[in-house]
Amino acid sequence: MESEPPQMLKFKGKEYPCCASLTMGLIGGKWKTVILFHLMNEKLRYNELRKAMPAVTERTLSLQLKALEEDGLLKRKVYTSKPPLKVEYSLTDFGKTLIPLIQSIADWGDLVVEKYS
């Protein structure tokens, strides 16, 4: 008797082999989790994010913000009422569901520095 292939998880038109793969597909990479960390408690403008993350290039930051927005984790609000144009980034309600996970990742990083450095 042959076993059936594992059921693929589908989210926003993409398929993932398991739940961990889906999670890492949304927040994986070098910068996405860092962006989410900085937006956990406040809305930030693009330049405020750049200052908080000086090692990221402008292109990479822009691409990662766009990807997080497309996945529904961030919202981008543009204020056009008066010049200069103002854009703020914040977590969506869906993005806020990641706060416990992001906080755990940050806490683990603090533990590593404190106990294992």
Backbone as numpy.savetxt, mean C-alpha at the origin, in Angstrom:
# Nx Ny Nz CAx CAy CAz Cx Cy Cz
-7.41 -42.01 -8.62 -8.24 -40.83 -8.62 -7.36 -39.59 -8.62
-7.56 -38.74 -9.60 -6.76 -37.52 -9.70 -7.39 -36.43 -8.83
-6.50 -35.64 -8.20 -7.03 -34.52 -7.42 -7.22 -33.32 -8.33
-8.19 -32.48 -7.98 -8.47 -31.29 -8.77 -7.38 -30.25 -8.52
-7.07 -29.44 -9.53 -6.09 -28.38 -9.29 -6.64 -27.39 -8.26
-5.76 -26.76 -7.49 -6.24 -25.83 -6.48 -7.05 -24.69 -7.10
-8.06 -24.26 -6.38 -8.94 -23.17 -6.84 -8.16 -21.86 -6.82
-8.16 -21.14 -7.93 -7.50 -19.84 -8.01 -8.41 -18.79 -7.38
-7.82 -17.86 -6.66 -8.56 -16.74 -6.10 -8.56 -15.61 -7.11
-9.69 -14.97 -7.29 -9.79 -13.87 -8.26 -10.09 -12.58 -7.53
-9.36 -11.53 -7.90 -9.58 -10.20 -7.33 -9.25 -9.17 -8.40
-10.22 -8.34 -8.73 -10.07 -7.26 -9.71 -9.43 -7.74 -11.01
-9.92 -8.86 -11.51 -9.47 -9.36 -12.80 -8.15 -10.13 -12.79
-7.54 -10.28 -11.63 -6.28 -11.02 -11.54 -6.53 -12.30 -10.76
-5.74 -13.32 -11.05 -5.86 -14.59 -10.36 -4.63 -14.82 -9.48
-4.90 -15.42 -8.32 -3.85 -15.70 -7.35 -3.99 -17.15 -6.88
-2.86 -17.87 -6.71 -2.94 -19.28 -6.31 -3.33 -19.49 -4.85
-3.15 -18.48 -3.99 -3.51 -18.63 -2.58 -3.73 -17.25 -1.96
-4.25 -17.26 -0.73 -4.56 -15.99 -0.07 -3.31 -15.16 0.22
-2.19 -15.82 0.56 -0.95 -15.09 0.82 -0.45 -14.41 -0.46
-0.61 -15.09 -1.57 -0.21 -14.54 -2.86 -1.04 -13.30 -3.20
-2.34 -13.37 -2.92 -3.21 -12.22 -3.16 -2.76 -11.03 -2.31
-2.52 -11.27 -1.02 -2.08 -10.20 -0.12 -0.78 -9.57 -0.60
0.19 -10.41 -0.95 1.47 -9.89 -1.40 1.35 -9.21 -2.76
0.41 -9.66 -3.57 0.16 -8.98 -4.84 -0.32 -7.56 -4.64
-1.07 -7.34 -3.57 -1.59 -6.00 -3.29 -0.60 -5.11 -2.55
0.14 -5.67 -1.59 1.01 -4.81 -0.77 2.48 -5.14 -0.88
2.82 -6.13 -1.72 4.21 -6.56 -1.83 5.07 -5.55 -2.58
6.34 -5.80 -2.55 7.29 -4.90 -3.19 7.96 -4.02 -2.14
8.88 -3.23 -2.60 9.69 -2.43 -1.68 8.96 -1.25 -1.08
8.01 -0.65 -1.80 7.45 0.64 -1.36 5.99 0.65 -0.96
5.19 -0.28 -1.44 3.75 -0.21 -1.16 3.44 -0.22 0.33
4.07 -1.13 1.08 3.82 -1.21 2.51 4.29 0.05 3.22
5.39 0.62 2.75 5.91 1.87 3.35 4.92 3.01 3.12
4.37 3.10 1.93 3.37 4.12 1.62 2.16 3.94 2.53
1.67 2.72 2.63 0.52 2.44 3.48 0.81 2.78 4.94
2.03 2.49 5.39 2.43 2.82 6.76 2.32 4.32 7.02
2.81 5.12 6.09 2.78 6.58 6.27 1.37 7.15 6.19
0.47 6.43 5.55 -0.91 6.92 5.42 -1.86 6.31 6.46
-1.34 5.51 7.38 -2.21 4.85 8.36 -2.98 5.84 9.23
-2.34 6.93 9.61 -2.95 7.84 10.58 -3.31 9.21 10.04
-2.93 9.48 8.79 -3.20 10.82 8.26 -3.21 10.83 6.74
-3.87 11.87 6.20 -3.82 12.13 4.77 -2.51 12.85 4.49
-1.89 12.55 3.37 -0.65 13.22 3.00 -0.68 13.64 1.54
-0.03 14.76 1.28 0.15 15.21 -0.09 1.35 14.47 -0.68
1.45 14.52 -1.99 2.54 13.83 -2.69 3.90 14.23 -2.14
4.15 15.54 -2.00 5.46 15.99 -1.53 5.74 15.59 -0.08
4.68 15.48 0.72 4.87 15.02 2.10 5.29 13.55 2.11
4.72 12.76 1.22 5.15 11.37 1.09 6.60 11.29 0.61
6.94 12.13 -0.34 8.34 12.15 -0.86 9.32 12.47 0.26
8.97 13.43 1.10 9.87 13.79 2.22 9.96 12.67 3.24
8.86 11.96 3.46 8.85 10.85 4.41 9.62 9.64 3.88
9.79 9.57 2.55 10.45 8.44 1.90 11.52 8.95 0.93
12.59 9.55 1.45 13.57 10.20 0.58 14.29 9.27 -0.40
14.32 7.97 -0.12 15.05 7.05 -1.00 14.26 6.63 -2.24
12.95 6.88 -2.25 12.13 6.47 -3.39 12.23 7.52 -4.51
12.27 7.05 -5.74 12.30 7.99 -6.86 10.88 8.50 -7.12
10.78 9.64 -7.76 9.47 10.21 -8.07 8.66 9.27 -8.96
9.30 8.69 -9.92 8.61 7.78 -10.85 8.06 6.57 -10.10
8.89 5.97 -9.25 8.45 4.80 -8.50 7.30 5.15 -7.57
7.42 6.27 -6.87 6.34 6.68 -5.96 5.04 6.88 -6.73
5.11 7.56 -7.86 3.92 7.78 -8.68 3.29 6.46 -9.13
4.12 5.52 -9.58 3.62 4.23 -10.06 2.99 3.43 -8.92
3.64 3.45 -7.76 3.12 2.69 -6.63 1.81 3.29 -6.10
1.73 4.63 -6.06 0.49 5.27 -5.65 -0.65 4.92 -6.61
-0.34 4.93 -7.89 -1.34 4.58 -8.91 -1.81 3.14 -8.74
-0.88 2.22 -8.50 -1.23 0.80 -8.32 -2.10 0.61 -7.08
-1.74 1.27 -5.98 -2.52 1.16 -4.75 -3.92 1.75 -4.93
-4.00 2.81 -5.71 -5.30 3.42 -6.00 -6.15 2.49 -6.87
-5.53 1.90 -7.89 -6.25 0.98 -8.78 -6.76 -0.25 -8.03
-6.01 -0.69 -7.02 -6.42 -1.85 -6.23 -7.45 -1.48 -5.15
-7.77 -0.19 -5.04 -8.80 0.25 -4.11 -8.32 0.47 -2.69
-6.99 0.51 -2.49 -6.45 0.70 -1.14 -6.27 2.17 -0.79
-6.04 3.01 -1.79 -5.85 4.45 -1.59 -6.89 5.23 -2.35
-7.19 6.41 -1.82 -7.99 7.34 -2.61 -7.16 8.60 -2.81
-7.33 9.17 -3.96 -6.60 10.37 -4.37 -7.64 11.46 -4.52
-7.50 12.51 -3.72 -8.46 13.61 -3.80 -7.74 14.84 -4.34
-8.30 15.38 -5.42 -7.72 16.56 -6.07 -8.56 17.77 -5.70
-7.91 18.79 -5.18 -8.57 20.06 -4.85 -8.24 21.04 -5.96
-9.26 21.50 -6.68 -9.03 22.39 -7.81 -9.63 23.78 -7.57
-10.13 24.03 -6.36 -10.83 25.29 -6.12 -9.93 26.51 -6.26
-8.67 26.37 -5.88 -7.76 27.51 -6.04 -6.37 27.00 -6.36
-5.64 27.72 -7.18 -4.27 27.32 -7.50 -3.39 27.51 -6.26
-2.32 26.79 -6.09 -1.89 25.67 -6.92 -2.73 24.42 -6.64
-2.73 23.52 -7.60 -3.45 22.27 -7.49 -2.95 21.50 -6.26
-3.88 20.96 -5.50 -3.53 20.21 -4.29 -4.09 18.80 -4.42
-3.24 17.78 -4.17 -3.66 16.38 -4.23 -3.31 15.73 -2.90
-4.30 15.08 -2.30 -4.09 14.36 -1.05 -4.35 12.88 -1.24
-3.56 12.06 -0.55 -3.73 10.62 -0.57 -4.15 10.16 0.82
-5.07 9.21 0.86 -5.51 8.63 2.12 -5.95 7.19 1.88
-6.08 6.44 2.96 -6.54 5.06 2.85 -8.05 5.04 2.63
-8.50 4.14 1.79 -9.93 3.90 1.65 -10.37 3.03 2.84
-11.66 2.79 2.95 -12.13 1.87 4.00 -11.51 0.49 3.81
-11.41 0.07 2.56 -10.76 -1.21 2.24 -9.28 -1.17 2.65
-8.60 -0.07 2.36 -7.20 0.09 2.74 -7.01 0.07 4.25
-7.98 0.61 4.98 -7.89 0.64 6.46 -7.95 -0.75 7.06
-8.48 -1.73 6.32 -8.49 -3.10 6.84 -7.07 -3.65 6.95
-6.11 -3.02 6.29 -4.71 -3.44 6.35 -3.95 -2.86 7.54
-4.54 -1.92 8.26 -3.82 -1.26 9.35 -3.25 -2.26 10.37
-4.03 -3.24 10.86 -3.43 -4.18 11.81 -2.24 -4.94 11.23
-2.33 -5.31 9.96 -1.22 -6.02 9.31 0.01 -5.11 9.17
-0.19 -3.90 8.70 0.93 -2.95 8.52 1.55 -2.63 9.88
0.71 -2.45 10.91 1.22 -2.16 12.25 2.04 -3.33 12.78
1.59 -4.56 12.53 2.35 -5.74 12.95 3.70 -5.81 12.25
3.73 -5.49 10.97 4.99 -5.47 10.22 5.94 -4.43 10.82
5.40 -3.24 11.11 6.22 -2.17 11.70 6.71 -2.57 13.10
5.84 -3.16 13.90 6.23 -3.59 15.25 7.33 -4.65 15.18
7.22 -5.57 14.23 8.24 -6.60 14.08 9.59 -5.95 13.71
9.56 -4.94 12.84 10.79 -4.23 12.48 11.42 -3.58 13.69
10.60 -2.97 14.56 11.11 -2.37 15.80 11.74 -3.44 16.69
11.10 -4.61 16.80 11.62 -5.70 17.60 12.98 -6.17 17.09
13.11 -6.30 15.78 14.37 -6.73 15.17 15.50 -5.75 15.52
15.20 -4.46 15.40 16.23 -3.46 15.72 16.60 -3.52 17.19
15.59 -3.67 18.04 15.81 -3.66 19.48 16.54 -4.90 19.98
16.15 -6.08 19.49 16.67 -7.33 20.07 17.74 -8.04 19.24
17.81 -7.77 17.96 18.69 -8.56 17.11 19.74 -7.75 16.35
19.81 -6.47 16.60 20.82 -5.66 15.90 22.15 -5.71 16.62
